[in-house]
Amino acid sequence: MIRILKYVALDILKNKIVIAYTIMLALFSWSAFGLEDNESKGILTVLNIVLLTVPLVSILFSTIYIYNSNEFVELLVSNPVKRSMVWKALFTGLSISMVAAYWIGVGIPLLIYANFATAIMMLLAGSLLSVIFVSVAFLCSTLTRDKAKGIGISIMLWLYFALLFDGLVLFLFFQFADYPIEKVVVLLSALSPVDLSRILILLRLDVSAMMGYTGAVFQQYFGSSWGLLVSFGLLCLWVFVPFYISLRKFKRKDL
Amino acid sequence: MISIKNISKNFGKLKAIDNLNLELNKGECIALIGPNGCGKTTLIKSILGMVLPESGEILFDGKSIKNDNDYRNYIGYMPQIGRYPENMTIGQIVNMIQGIRNTQEALDKTLYEQYAIEKMLDKKMRTLSGGTTQKVSAVLAFMFQSKVLILDEPTAGLDPISSEILKEKIIDAKNKGKLILITSHLLSELEDLVTQVIFMQEGKLILHENVNDLKQKTGEQTIAKSIIQLLKQGKA
């Protein structure tokens, strides 16, 4: 597996899209920190960029890459290599390169400008987000053989997680504003990795005070070290479950 | 060496392979022929474990290939269209496959030398022409002294000289007592290579015979004519 992984990782890292993605992230983060006079504001700006672009690039690039490496997978599978090994190597390779791009692009300015604990938190959340969306991309690409359909599904999923889900939660909030639905919202937010990461990082910043009662409820649930563990556990589940389903499908797939 | 027992495979409503039985033995050079879409490539892919049949089983040296990977150590496979990661160079691909095979035996580098792959090691796969890609596939298939060679349209896209080199290599492998399975639409090309013919149609085995017997039976000089003769008679 290590040898396959080496070549996959090399292939992806040399891909110009990944390099462009790294540079874009770096440009955004450096300018965000450079323009804002306040560290918190800088982090907020970076956070908003990260929550939109990281999932989008991770899921789109991975989906396309998986479809394009169809023949490569065929080549490996016709050699004495376990199928699951090929799939895991692809997954690890894509995850490593997405995380590496994130660390180089966002990680370096974060560590320089932001408070250390917050920076680590954001690094972790961003890395997990990258891997989660790589994992979702694997699921998308096993759902259909048609590349256009697969990419379509992954764009829809990104739209859902990054934009629609927020809207739905907000809608619920306004509709049931008279009822104590804070706990339901906490539960709902666990259903979207993007929201989960957003809450985790917002709670690290002072701005959580501006979220009012909901913020307090969030603070109560996610602020404690136990809540932190649970939410990171949930994020890990988001990595594991889609990939596991795709692995099972891949093992039975006709190449 | 390879026994195929009652395998069937459907793609949706299409029956790609329909209850097929075959026995392939050492030292045979078999032409797998039939009209487009008759299940040739599906059969090859089933043997390689890339397509999983719905029923029946495939035995390699008496062992079922289900959930087994090691038997592929003994198979050299040349795909119909070889596509490789675009950013990798020929050298990296060759190295990677060598690493995966991890064989102790000496590598067979005749094709590697004859096709002058050495000079192109730094070329990226994306820049290669179809024919050169095909050469790389051939080099990889023949490199490991495999007992079984499976060649899917091996000469498609190769220039006449390269094609001739490959044919000689196939004859050489045949003389070494390997099992060779070739699909091709150009029957004339297979004429001086094969010892057996398998003819498939709509996923069913129509004919599996020794070339000499076939010629004798039909009284024709070439495989192509014999097959056509049989088809006309409706016996096949």
Boltz contact constraints between the chains, C-beta under 6 A:
constraints:
  - contact:
      token1: [A, 3]
      token2: [B, 99]
      max_distance: 6.0
  - contact:
      token1: [A, 7]
      token2: [B, 96]
      max_distance: 6.0
  - contact:
      token1: [A, 11]
      token2: [B, 85]
      max_distance: 6.0
  - contact:
      token1: [A, 11]
      token2: [B, 87]
      max_distance: 6.0
  - contact:
      token1: [A, 11]
      token2: [B, 88]
      max_distance: 6.0
  - contact:
      token1: [A, 14]
      token2: [B, 87]
      max_distance: 6.0
  - contact:
      token1: [A, 71]
      token2: [B, 83]
      max_distance: 6.0
  - contact:
      token1: [A, 72]
      token2: [B, 85]
      max_distance: 6.0
  - contact:
      token1: [A, 77]
      token2: [B, 50]
      max_distance: 6.0
  - contact:
      token1: [A, 78]
      token2: [B, 48]
      max_distance: 6.0
  - contact:
      token1: [A, 78]
      token2: [B, 77]
      max_distance: 6.0
  - contact:
      token1: [A, 79]
      token2: [B, 100]
      max_distance: 6.0
  - contact:
      token1: [A, 80]
      token2: [B, 69]
      max_distance: 6.0
  - contact:
      token1: [A, 80]
      token2: [B, 70]
      max_distance: 6.0
  - contact:
      token1: [A, 80]
      token2: [B, 72]
      max_distance: 6.0
  - contact:
      token1: [A, 80]
      token2: [B, 73]
      max_distance: 6.0
  - contact:
      token1: [A, 81]
      token2: [B, 100]
      max_distance: 6.0
  - contact:
      token1: [A, 82]
      token2: [B, 69]
      max_distance: 6.0
  - contact:
      token1: [A, 254]
      token2: [B, 51]
      max_distance: 6.0
  - contact:
      token1: [A, 255]
      token2: [B, 50]
      max_distance: 6.0
